[in-house]
Amino acid sequence: MSKIYEYSVKDKDDSEIKMGDYRGKTLLIVNTASKCGFTPQYDGLNELQKKYADQGFSVLAFPCNQFGKQEPGSNSEIQDFCSLNFDVSFPVLAKIDVNGENEEPLFGHLKSEKPGIMGSKGIKWNFTKFLVDKNGEVLKRFSSKTTPSEIEKEIESIL
């Protein structure tokens, strides 16, 4: 079984980040969008980040424009939006595709490790969340409707 540490992603400035840099951290990986009905979840994600960062936890946000074209901005515009509206304290990485021919390979891995309802691998909407333990194992997938506060007990149990 492969782990997330085998992948690299791009940050907001298009510089490579090795997922191995997050070795030993518990992660909540989320595909996000600025103009979505679930966008207020940024507040809850930020609360989790602030509460558990000193225990080795981090949210990683991956903006995506594949669902309803709800993330039309550039990486810079997305950063500004997240800072001004939600004062995010976690990394908001480069905009990606989470499904299809140009999907970010990390998300291909996440989806294969934890398929959705009835085994579907595709991500259905913004703010799908994947909980990853300190060893890089994908533990659970949460739907867009699952709020960050509903995940908190599971995060606490693996920190």
N, C-alpha and C positions, 0 to 999 in steps of 0.2 A: 504494500500500500504506500503510495507516494504521499509526501507531505507538502504543505504550502511553501516550505522553505526552498523548494526547487525552482520557484518562479521569481520573476522580476516584474516590476510595474513602473510606471512613470509618475513622477510627482507633478505638481502644478506648473513647474518650470520646464517640464519635459525631460528631466534628468532621471536616470535609472535608479530605482530603489530595489535592493534585493530583499525579498521577503525573509531571508535568513537573518536580516537585521532585527527582526521581531522574534527571534528564537527566545523562548523562555517567557513570552508574554501571552496572556489570554487576549484574544481579539474578537471583536464584533465587526464583521465586514459587511458593509451596507451599500447597495446601489441607491443613489440619491437623485433628487431633482428639485429645482428651485420653484417651479410653478405647479406643484402637485398638491392635491388635497392632503397628502401625508407629510408635506414639508414641515409642518409644526413639530414633527417627531425630532427634528434637529434639537429642540429644547431638551427632550428626554435623553437623547444620545449624549448631549453635552453634560447633563447631570450625571450620567453613568461615568463619563470620562473623568469629571472632576472628583467624583466620590471614590473611584477605584484606581486611578492612575498610579498612585503611590504603592499599590499592591500588584503592579505588573499588568495592568489592563489598558487596552487602547481600542478605541473605535477607529476604523479606517473607512472613510467615505469615498465612494467612487461615483462621481456624477455620470449620468447616462441620459441620452436624449431619445432612446428607442421607444418610449411609452408616451404617446400623446404629444410628442415633441415638447415635453415639459422642462427640458434643460437646454435651451437654445444658446446660452451664453458661451463665451470663450472661457478658458481656464481662469484667466484674470478676472473676468466679470463674475464668475461663480465664487471665487475667493472673496471678492468684495461683498457679494450678496451674503455669504455665510458669516463674514466678520461683522458687517453692519447690522444684520437682522437677528443673528443668533449668537454672536461672539463665540464662535466655536473654538474649542480648545484641543481638538483632535485633528489629525491630518485629513485634508480634503485633497485627494489626488487628482491626476489628469482625467478628463472626461473619456469614457470608454464605451464600447458596446459589450453587453452582457450575454447576448444571444447572436446566433447567425455566423456568417462566414468571417466576419471581422471581430468576433468576440475576443475579449481579453482572456488569454490562456488560464490565468488564475481562476476566472469565473467558470471556465469549462471544468476545471478540477473540482471546484466547490460543488457545482451542480451534479457531477458524476458521483461524488462522495455522498451527497445528501439530496437525492431527487425530491421533487415536489409531490403533490397529491397524486396518487395512483401511478407513481413512478415517472411522472413527466419531468424531463430535465430542464426544460426552458423556464426562464424566470418570467413571471406573468406581469409584474408591475414594479414600479419604483418602491424603494424601501423594503425590499426582501433582505433578510438578515441571515448571516451565517456565523455561528459561534464556534470558535477554534480554540483548542486548549493550548497550554504552554509547550506541548510537544509537537504542535503543528497538525494535530488531528482535527478534522472537521466533525464536530459533535452533533450539531443540530442546525436545521434550517427553519426560519420563521417567516411567515407571510407578512405582507405589507400591513395588514390589519393588526398584527401583534405589536403593541406599543413597547418602547424601551423599558418602561417600568414593569411590564409583565415578564420580562426576561431577567430582571435583576436577581431574583433568587437563584436562578441557574448559574448566573455569573458568580455570585457569592460562593456557590457550592464547589466551584472548580478553581478558585483563586488560591 
